[in-house]
Amino acid sequence: MRLSVKLVSILLLSAAPALADDLSNGLPKPVFLDEVTFPTALSIDGVQVGGLSDLSYDASAGNFLAISDDRAEFGPVRFYRIGMTVQKNRIAKLDIGQMKELMAPGGRHFGLKGADPEGIALDSANQRIFWTSERDEKSRPSLYVSDLDGTNTKSIELPEAFAVNAEKTHGVIENLGFEGLDLGPDGSTLYALDENALAQDGGKATLDKGSASRLLVLDTKTLTPKAQYVYLTDKIPAAPVKAGGWADNGASALMALKDGRFVVIERNFTEGHGFNIRFYLVDPAGATDVNGRDAISIDDVKPMAKSLWFSLVDGDDGLKIDNIESIAFGPVVDGRQTMLLASDNNFSPEQATKFTLFAVDMPATH
């Protein structure tokens, strides 16, 4: 079934959000263009469209791949093909054209909670997709490669540092694994970023300290690690209004730039304050390569340098910021590079799937 949504009845916002003013990083501020909201009740063939956790643009097909973090609770482990038409700096139409199941290694279907998809990256030159599972039913992280139709899935061996032990004092912390995934511009390198640190590397972000997330760098030919770097997140920026309320902060998405840097999204949610989304430009040059180290101390390594590009805070200029977990450059329209964000609605009726469109006037080297 092809769901084509013409933007007559969908909410469109025109107010520009507050953006960072610092241009010392050499990348101009994005210009807000448009936003589209899908209700949680939206479904295709009886399967809810939701949990969108990453985007990857397919230039040859002119559409985006969007992965859902459904743990086979509302439908199969899956991704979507989403087409976007931009006219006069507005989203004229969004097409949810295909839903494809991501099969498990060996050709079987993933069982309940057998995968928790979070990142997706298209390798168009080799007609395949890379994707991450943050955890399975035993809290183990995975990195997979599949054919374009989601079949012929193979598991990529991860460094032992990421393996979870029985006591959960080692490896990826549950629900804080690989959130960011992207392919380098020349297709030779794959980047996977944990939301927060491994258990033995200092644990998750708190109100007092950030978290030393690992960026895993892999060779796409051999599917073996080339390097690992540390991305130090911010500490949780605000305490909950009520004692005992929820608060977190972590890296929720990653996008590789042509100049060797990355855009990393840090997402914070604090009860009583809402979402605080920051977009950082991250440079691995000069950072300590921790590949082969089972455990690290942030005091003994040099993390990747980061500078704030822009931020989105709940309520800015009328925008209701939600759980942003996806970022990708899209088509160049009227000479301007488009950039699309998407939010994960957690399959909750109190949230929505939102697509937020920006334009970025890219310097030639980016």
N, C-alpha and C positions, 0 to 999 in steps of 0.2 A: 504494500500500500504506500502511495506517495502522498505525503501531507504537505500541501503548499499553502503557506499562510501569507495572505496579502494584508498589508499593514493598514487596514481601515479601522479594525476593532481592537488592535493591540496598542497598549500604552506606549507612546513615544515621548521622550523627554528632550528638551533642547537646552537646558541650562548647563553651562560648563562647570565641571567640578574644580575645586581648589587644587592647584598643582604646585609642585615645588618650584621655586624661583631660581635655584642654583643651576647655571648652565656651564659650570666649570668642567663637567664631565664630557662636554663636546656633543651631546645629543639633545636636540631641541625638545621642549616640552610637547607631549602629545596634545592634540586638539580634539576635544570631545565632539562627536558628530551626532550620535543617535543611540537609543536604547530600545530593546524589544523585550517584552516579558511574556513568557508562556506560563499558564497555570499548571499546577502540579497534576491536575486531573487529565491533562493531555496524554493520549495514548495512541499507539500504532498496533493494530492487530491484537488489541487487548493487553498490550504491554506498556506500562507507563514510561513516558519519556522523562527521564530525570537522572539525578546523580552525576551530571556531566562534570568530569574531573580533569580533562585535558583536551586540547585541540591541536591538530596538525594540518597544515594546508597542502592540498594536492593541486599544484599549479596546472598540471596537464589536464586534470578533470574539471578544474575551476570550482572545487568545493573543499569543505573541511571534513576531516575525520574527527569525531567527537566520541570519547570513550566514557562509558557509564561505570560508576563504582558499585553498581548493584552486585551483591554477593550471592547471586542466584536466588534472591528472596522474592523479587517481584517479576522476574523473567530470567532469560538466559544471560550468562556473562556475554557482553555485547559492546559493539560500537555502532555509530551512525555515520552516514554521509549527509552533510548539511550544506546546501547551496545558498549563496547570498548574492543578491543583486543590489548594487549601490547606485543611486541616481541622485544627482544634485545634493551630495553630502548627506543623504538619508538612506536608510535601509528600505528599499522599495519592496523586497520580498525575501522571505526565508523559506527554503524547501528542505524538509526532512525527508529525503528520498529513499534511503535504504537503512535497514537495520540488519546487521550481520552478527551472527553468534561467533564468539571467540572460543574455539575448541581447545580442550586440554591436550597435552602430549599423548600420543598414542591414538588420537582420533576420538576419544571419549568426550562426553559432556562434563563440564565442571558440576560437581554436586553442591549442595547447600553449603555456603561459606567456604567453598574450595578455592576461591580467588576473590581478591578485592582490588579490581583494576583502578589505577590512578593516573598513569602516564601513557601516552601514545606518541609514536614518532614514525612518520612515513619515510621509507627508503625507496623512492620511486625508481631509482636507477637499477635496483635489484628486485623490484616488484615484491616487496615485503614490508611488513610493519613490525616495529619493536613495541613492546608494551610491558608495563610493570604490574605486579600484584603486590600490594602493600603487606598482605598477610593471607594465609590460608586458615583452615580450621584449627591448626596448631600454632598459629601466629608466625609462621615462617614466610619471609619475603621471597619473591621470585622476579626474574627478568626473563621475558619470553620473546621469541621471534616467530612470526606466522606469515603465511601467504596473505595476499591482499584480501582474500575472502574469509580470513579468520581460521583457515584450516592449516594442516601440516605444522602444528605448533611444536616448537622445540624449546626446552629450558636451557638458559645460559648459566653456566656455573659461576657462582659468586665467590668472592674471597671469603675465607673462613671467618674473618672478623664480623661479617654480617649474620652469621649463623646464630640462631637462638638456642640457648641451653635450657635444660629442664627448670632451672631455678629462675630463669629470665634475668640473670645478672650479666648476660653476654649477648651481644647481637642487637638486632633491631628491636626497639621498644614497640610493643603492640600498638598498632594504628598510627605509628609515627615513622613509617618506612618510606620507600621510594614514592615521592609525590611529583617531583619534577623529572621530565624526560625530554630530550631533544637530540636531533642529529646535527652535527657540525655542518657548516655550509658546503664543504666539499664531499660530504658523505662518508668520510673515512673514520669518523670518530662519533661515538655515542656517549651522551652525558646523562647520568642518573643521579638525582639529588634526594637525600633523605630529608624528611620533614624536620626531624630533630636528631640529636646525637644518638649513637649507639650506647647501649647501657654501660659498657665499660669505658666509654669516652666522656662520661660526665652527666649523662642523662638529659632530660628535657628542660626547656626553658622555664624559668620561675620569675617571680617579681624582682628577684635580686640579681639574676644572671641570665645571659643568653645561652644558647645551646650550640655545641660544635658539630653541626651536621657534616656528613661526608658527601663529597661529590665524587662519584665513581666514573672514571674515564676509560672507555673500552674501544678497542680496535674492531671495526665492523667487519673486517675480513676474517680475523682469527677468533673474534668474540672473546678475547682475553683482555684483562686490565692493562692499561698503559700507565695509569697514574691515579692517585687519589689526592684530593685537596680538601681542606676544611673551610666550610662556610659558617661563620659565626653569626647566629641570629641575634636579633635584639632580645632584651629581656621583655617579659610581659609588661606592656606600657601602663596598665592601670589595674588596680585591685577591684574586685567586685563590689558593688554598692552594699550588698548584704554579705555578712560573714558566711563563709562556706560556699559562696556562689562560684560558678564556673569561670575560669579564665585560662587562656592558652595563647601561644604564639609559635609560629613555625613557618618554614618555607613550603608554599603550596603549589608553585609552578616555576618552570625554568624555560627560557628561550635563548638560543645561541645567536650571537651577532656575527657578522662577517669579519669584524676586526679582532675576534678571539675573546671578546668579553661576553657576558651573559646578562640577561634581565632575570632577576629572581624576585618573585612575589613573596612577601611575608604577610601572612594573614593572622590577625589577632581578633579574638572575640572575647569580650568580657561582659558578664551579666551586669546590666544596668548602664552600660556604655555602648554596646553594639559592636559593629565591625570596624576595624582599623586596618586598612590595606595599604602596604607600602611597596613601591616598585624600586628595586635597587639595581644599579649598574655594577657588575661584579667583574673583577679582573684577576685571573689566576697567575699572571706574570709575577714571579718572585715569591709565590706562596710555597710552603713546604710540601713536598710530595711525600705523603704518608703511606703510599702503596707498600704492602707487605707488613705493615705494623698492625698487630692485633689490637693494641690499645694505645691511646694517645692522651696527653694532658695538654690542654689549650695553652698552658704556660710555656710549653716546650716547642710549640710550632708557630709558624706564621700563617695566619689564615688568609684567604683571598681578600683583597681590598674591595671595599664596597662604598658607593656613594648614592645618596637618595636621588632618584630621577623624578618621581612624583608620588603623590599619595591620594587615597580616597578614604574619606571618613564618613561614616553614616550621618546623613543629614546635610552634607555639603550641597549647597545650591539646589536643594529639592530632591537630590538623588537618594534613594533608599538603597544603601550598599548592602549586598548580601555576601554569601560565602564564595568568593571568587577563587577558583582553582584552575582556570584555564587561560592561556594566552597564546596567540599565534599571529604572525604577520599574514595578511591575506593578499588580495590583488592590489596592484597599483591602479588607482582610479583617478583620472584627470591629472596625472603626473604626481600623485601623492600616494605614499605607502599607507595602506590601511592596517589597522591592528585590532583584532577582535578579542574580547574577554568573554568568558562565560562563567556562570555561577552554579554551584552544586546545591540543589534544593533539598538534599537529604530525604527525598520522597516525603516531605512534610507538607501538609496543607497550609502551614503557617509561613512557608517559604515559597519561592518561585524560581524557575529557570530564567535567567536573564542573559541577554547578549548585548554587550556594550561595545560600540564601535568608536575608534579613534582614528585620526590621521597623524602620521609622523613624517615630518619633512627631513628625510634621512640624508646625512652627509654621504659623500660618495664612498667612503671607506667602510661604512656600516652596512 
